[in-house]
Every structure is written in C-alpha cells, then in structure tokens.
Amino acid sequence: MPSRLHFGEADFLKCRFALSPLWETQELVRTLKRPERHGYHVRRLRRIRGAAAALDLTPLWLLMPRRGHSPDWLCPPPGQPAATFEEEIAAVRAADPDAARADTARSLADTPGALDSPRGRVWLADPVRMIEELSGLLEEVWHTLVEPDWPGLRALLEADIAFHSRRLAEVGLGGLLPEISSRCGWHAGTLTVEWRGEHERHLGGQGLVLMPSVFGWPDVMCSYEPPWQPTLVYPARGIGGLAAEPAARVPDALVRLLGRGRAAVLTALDDPATTSALAHRLGLAPSSVSAQLTTLRDAGLLVSRRYGHQVLYERTPLGIALAAVHDQG
C-alpha cells in the first residue's frame, strides 16, 4: 500500500539532506532483532555478536514491532545536516514526558501483550524514568557497537549525499526521487512511496528531509508524523562494499607507477571519502594519508570538495582509469 506526500510551493524550498548517527544506532538494533533480512551486514553482525550479546536490547526491541509504529520521540529527525550523536541523544533526553508516554503507548499497542507487560506498565506510569532508561541504552549501543565504525559509515553516507545533491541539481526533485528507489514515484507534486501501510500527508511548508541509511537497507521509509518534520529514509549507495572482503593487495603495476602509499589510497577510493575515513580504512596515520591525497590531487587523479565541516576526495576520470589497472604479474 502506498504512502503519499503532497508538496506545496513552499515545500520545495525546504527540502534538505541529512545524516543521523542516532538513526543508524536504532536501525542496527532493529537489524540485530531480525538479522535474516539484512544480507549485506552478515560480516558486521558476526564481528559484533559478542559485544551485542553483552547488552540487554530487549527494551528497545519491545518498541520495534514487526508491523506498526516505532516511537518518534526515541529517534527524532536530525535538526541539522550532520548532527553528532551527542546532539541527537540530548534531544531524546529532552523529550516531553507526556508526549513520549502517548507515543510509546501507541507503539506498545502494536506488539501483542506489550502494553500490559511489566516493563510497559512501568514506562507508562513513569515516563521520565522511561526516557532516561532508553536514552541511556541507546548511548551504550552507540559507544559499543556503532561509534568504532562511524568514520567509515559516515564517509559512505556523506558520499551518498554528495552524489544525490549533484543529481538534484541536474534533474530536480521530481527526477531525483524515483532514482533514489524504485519504490518511489513522482507525479504532479506528489511523492508516492510503496511502503507498509497507507499514509497521506500534506507537507504544509515543512519540506522533506532526505536521509540515506546504512542499516535501514533495503527499506524506504516515510518516517515521522506531525509535529515532526517529514523524512524519507532510503538505502545509501555503496553498501554492497560493506559485505565485500577487502582486497588482498594493491595491483603491482599501480604500485610501480605511483608508489605503494599513493596506490593504496587511490585504490581505496571506490566511493568518495574523507582523510580520516581513509586512514581508518587503511590503518594508516591521517597525516600520511593527507600527504598522499594532496599529491594525487595535484597530479589530477583526485578532486576534493567540502561538505559541511568535512572534505571529501574522489577520483577524476584519469584516477578511475588508473585504479582499474590490473596486475600483469
């Protein structure tokens, strides 16, 4: 069944991209609940299995019905394009207790028996305690399971936003949205999303947040109801690389041409990335990677562009051609 979002003239001026470490934290918890649906993340789930088992995720799972409502207050839409986890979890802790109680009761009602469970009754009787308990658990999940990998995840999300921002400039919003996912359609100012449940909303001048997600794959979600800003969450480009084994080595021909350090950096740039993300990926010092990036850029093999506080590097056509060089033995 489709969800329909109707755009007015003012909404086109308030569409924006954002990424959310809090959203990825929540969606990783959801993935751990139903790992069979997320083939791209098998290696990651296997790697974090022990750390995840040490956490009690059942309170969060209780608010993630298989079909139904998850509380908006527990993961509000990001207020800025690249909010930090600390900024987002502060907004969760500042949730209005009465609104959080009503939102939680609606979610519990979508899981048989949850509304009358001991935990459900305690939460609804003391929403202040509930807010502190759940925000603390999300913070623990972030520090244990997500934060160590965040530089690479953030680089992938930033690369997606950079790509789709260019496409927005080239084809406009009506052309971009169907490209984001085959489940999205656009006609006469209305976005139609094939998603579970039927939903209709006039944006009313709030615009739309476009938010790529790693752990939300493969779903496209029309998330958040009034008073929250409407948000379309879609699968980020390039997550197939997360499931791939890293290359055994850099091609020898490329090493002979560029030197081992520069060849490794150029080969690692399958998707645009920041200096810190590349350093994390390659296990090198950021200063060393920075020097290699500067040389490659000066040679015309890379270009750089700023996104917020980050600088992303990507290959030029010449850089793409060189990275395709195969070892001839």
Secondary structure as GFF3:
##gff-version 3
##sequence-region A 1 329
A	DSSP	beta_strand	2	6	.	.	.	ID=ss1
A	DSSP	three_ten_helix	9	14	.	.	.	ID=ss2
A	DSSP	beta_strand	16	17	.	.	.	ID=ss3
A	DSSP	alpha_helix	21	33	.	.	.	ID=ss4
A	DSSP	three_ten_helix	35	37	.	.	.	ID=ss5
A	DSSP	three_ten_helix	39	41	.	.	.	ID=ss6
A	DSSP	alpha_helix	42	53	.	.	.	ID=ss7
A	DSSP	alpha_helix	58	61	.	.	.	ID=ss8
A	DSSP	alpha_helix	85	93	.	.	.	ID=ss9
A	DSSP	alpha_helix	97	108	.	.	.	ID=ss10
A	DSSP	alpha_helix	118	125	.	.	.	ID=ss11
A	DSSP	alpha_helix	127	141	.	.	.	ID=ss12
A	DSSP	pi_helix	142	146	.	.	.	ID=ss13
A	DSSP	three_ten_helix	147	149	.	.	.	ID=ss14
A	DSSP	alpha_helix	150	180	.	.	.	ID=ss15
A	DSSP	beta_strand	184	187	.	.	.	ID=ss16
A	DSSP	beta_strand	190	194	.	.	.	ID=ss17
A	DSSP	beta_strand	199	202	.	.	.	ID=ss18
A	DSSP	beta_strand	209	213	.	.	.	ID=ss19
A	DSSP	beta_strand	221	223	.	.	.	ID=ss20
A	DSSP	beta_strand	231	235	.	.	.	ID=ss21
A	DSSP	alpha_helix	240	243	.	.	.	ID=ss22
A	DSSP	alpha_helix	252	258	.	.	.	ID=ss23
A	DSSP	alpha_helix	260	268	.	.	.	ID=ss24
A	DSSP	alpha_helix	275	282	.	.	.	ID=ss25
A	DSSP	alpha_helix	286	298	.	.	.	ID=ss26
A	DSSP	beta_strand	302	307	.	.	.	ID=ss27
A	DSSP	beta_strand	310	315	.	.	.	ID=ss28
A	DSSP	alpha_helix	317	323	.	.	.	ID=ss29
###
